[in-house]
Amino acid sequence: MDDRDLCYASSLRILKYRFNSTAELRRKLRSKGFDRETIEATLARLREEKWLDDARFAAAFVRTQALKRKGRRRIRRELMGAGVDDATIANAVAENVDAEGERERAAAAAQKRLPILARRYGSEDVRNKLRAYLLKQGYEASLVYDVVADLIKRAASGEQRADD
């Protein structure tokens, strides 16, 4: 087996576990000691055989991360870190994340996180901690403020009813 065959076999082993962007795979192959020419020839072969496709990787990544209740900003950052170009990222996010679904995911993430923060910090700082958490998860600031205000309002009205 020559270097190109070894590089190709190594690439297929890497891709067997999960999709990788072209940049991620290039970085992994470089760390295994393959030279630049061998890596580029292997990447071209993988693209030709449809094993490697940044658009497909980005779309699958967006869908997976959205299910984990991450916002579009965080998903964009992570895809940029994986070496996917801006046009591919914008297309994948636009096709796979809808605004209403993102609002529902943000509300669900806030609902899940609220009891933890309330227990840890008490009621005085929970609003700011919840906002910070959602912003870190990649949700837009305006969406975060709306979701937190609705959640706090519902929690307060629920507490008042329980006292009656």
N, C-alpha and C positions, 0 to 999 in steps of 0.2 A: 504494500500500500504506500502510495506517495503522500506528500503533505496535503494535497487537495482532497484526496479521499479521506484522510484522517480528519481534516477540518470539517468536511461535509458530514461525516459520521458523528463528530462531536456536536455539530449544530443540530442534527436531528435528535440527539439525546437531550439537548437543552430544550428544544421545542416540544419534546414529548411531554414535559411536565406542565408547561403553560405557554401561551402566546408570548412573544417578545417583540419589541420594536426593533427596527433595523439597528438603531444606535445601541440598544441594550445588547443585542447579539454580537455586534461588532466589539463592544467593550469586553464581553465575556470571552470571545475568541482571542482577543489580544492578550487577556490575562493568562490564557493557556499557552501563550508563546508562539502563536502563528504569525507569520509575517503579513504585512499589509496587502501585498498582491494576492496571496492565497486567500485571505479573508474576503477581499472584494470579489474575487472569482466565485467563491462559495456563496456569498450573498446574492450575486447575480443569478446563480443557478437556482438558489432557493426561491427567489422572486419569480423566476421563469416557471418553476414547478408549483407555484402557488403555496409554498410552505411559509412564505414570509410576505406579509402585507400590512403596512402600517395603518391603513384605513380600517381594515378588519380588526386589527389589534386595538385601535382606539375605540371603535364602536363597542367591542366586547368589554373593554376596560370601563367605559362610561356606564354601561348597563350594570356591571357588577358593582361598581362603586356607588351608584345611585341606590341600589338595593341595600347597601350598607349605611344609608342615610347620610351620604356626603353631598355637599352642595357643588354647584357647577364650578365655582371658583377654585375649590380645593382639587376637584377632578382635573381642571385645566393645569394647575400647578404640578400635579403628579405626572400628567402626560408630558408636560414640558421637561420634567426631570427625566422622563424615559426617552427623551430625544425625538419626540414626534413634532413635526412642523406645525406652525400656527394654523394654516389653512385646514389641515387634516383634523386638528383638534376642534376648530370651530365647527366644521361639518359634523363631526361625531357628536359633539355636545348638542348642536341644534337638532339633529335627527333623533337623539335618544333621551333627551331631558325635556319634559314639558313643564310649563310654569305652574300649573295647578298641582301636578304630581310633586313638584319640588316643595310647594307650600305644605302639602300633606306630610311629606317626609320630614320637613323642618318641625312641624307641629308634633309629629310622633317622636322625634328625637328629643324635643323639649319636654314633652310629657314624660318620657322615660327618665330624663336626667333630673327633672324637678325634685322628686323626693330625695334623691341622693344629695343634691345641693342643699335642700332645706334641712336635712338631717345634719349635714356637715357644718353649715354656716349659719343656721338659724334663718329667721325670716328677714333680717335686716339687709343682707347683701345678696340675697338669692337672685334678684332681678338682674343685677349687673353680672353676676357669675354665669347666669344662664345665657345672657346676651353674648358674653365673651366665648362661651362654649360653642354656640351656634355660629358665630363669626369664624371661629377656628375651624369648624367643620366645612366652611366654604360657602355659606349662604350669604346673599346680598344683605346689606345693612338695613334697608327699608323693610325687607321681608322679616328679618330678625326682630326688629322693633314691633312690627304688627303681630307676629306670632307670640312673642313674649307678653305683650299687652293683653292679647286675647286670653292667653293661658292664665295669667295672674288674675284677670278679671273673673274668669270662670272659677278659679280656685277660691277667690274671696267670696263670691256669691254662694258657692257650695259650702263653705265654712259657716256662712251666716244662716243658711237653711238648717244646718245640723244643730245650731244653737237654739233654734226656735222650738 
